[in-house]
Amino acid sequence: MRRWQSHKIVEAEHIIGISGVAGDTIIVGDGSYTQEIHLDPSTMARITLSASEHADRQGLHFQDPEGPLKEGLLVKYEISHVDGYLSWSPAGVFKGGYFEILDDEPEVAAAGDAP
């Protein structure tokens, strides 16, 4: 996944769809590549619920049951006590608060980072 920064650095990518026999795999990508990320049932349920609740609050209706998920990004947080925590974020909100870190750009010290 690509890296993004606000007051913290995260990995995130647009959600393209769901696969897997049990619907336990989220497919992410940016058009030039895709990646499958396998999730445990509780993480998948939490992410799906977040997307559905956001769609309900915004009054969004989808023919495609994966529609709410596809309106956002899968975000991976590197938190010291919960490394790799996965979350769902609406695309507009996320891109309004983060900028993408390109491979050739140095990271900017985030607030709260140790020198």
BANUDREN-89619 format. One record per residue (C-alpha): z, x, y; residue in one letter. Coordinates in steps of 0.001 Angstrom, whole numbers, plus 500000, padded with zeros to 6 digits. Last residue first. Layout:
! residues N
ZXYA/...
***
This chain:
! residues 115
517170513538513804P/518691510615511860A/516746507399512184D/518508504590514066G/515511503711516182A/512369504971514466A/511094508496515052A/507313508200515390V/505389509196512273E/502607511733512723P/499059510390512514E/496454511761510069D/497217509338507242D/497240506319509552L/500541504615510334I/499826500935510980E/501649499244513824F/504467496749513385Y/505941493869515379G/502974491651516220G/501287492588512937K/504245491175510998F/504479487944512985V/500761487301512687G/500603488066508947A/503594485910507955P/506011488116505984S/506852488141502283W/509533490469500896S/509943493254498375L/513006495540498214Y/511789498980497058G/515037500823497517D/518061498536497826V/521049500595499072H/519086503080501165S/516491500554502245I/512864501390501611E/511269498049502390Y/508137496815500637K/506237494052502462V/503788491661500800L/501721490251503621L/500991486754504787G/498689483761504935E/497588484426501342K/501008483359500050L/500681479934501719P/497233479398500183G/498126480225496566E/498213476490495721P/494656476232497142D/494086472900498898Q/496389474124501676F/498469472374504334H/500083474126507291L/502685472208509326G/504142475464510662Q/507584474778509169R/505969473720505858D/503793476857505720A/506858479051506392H/508798477285503619E/505914477840501188S/505656481554501989A/509406482120501643S/509476480110498390L/506653482179496873T/508457485420497778I/511783484222496326R/510162482901493119A/508241486152492580M/511404488201493116T/513335486019490634S/510551486171488016P/510211489996488048D/507170491220489898L/504016493076488859H/501984494500491754I/498218494568491321E/496238496651493805Q/492961495919495530T/490571498138497490Y/488133498070500426S/488904494481501408G/492464495178502507D/494388494665499305G/497137492842497451V/497207491073494091I/500574489595493171I/501483489595489487T/503979487291487775D/501763484250487367G/503012484021483778A/499754485206482214V/499081487502485137G/497349486808488416S/498207485822491990I/496101486163495117G/494836488229498046I/498144489148499672I/497688491429502663H/499404494804502403E/502703496361503403A/504681499601503116E/507599499916505489V/508827502250508234I/511664501062510453K/512010500161514135H/508339499195513933S/506191501164511500Q/503509500451508894W/502419502261505707R/499457501096503583R/500000500000500000M/
***
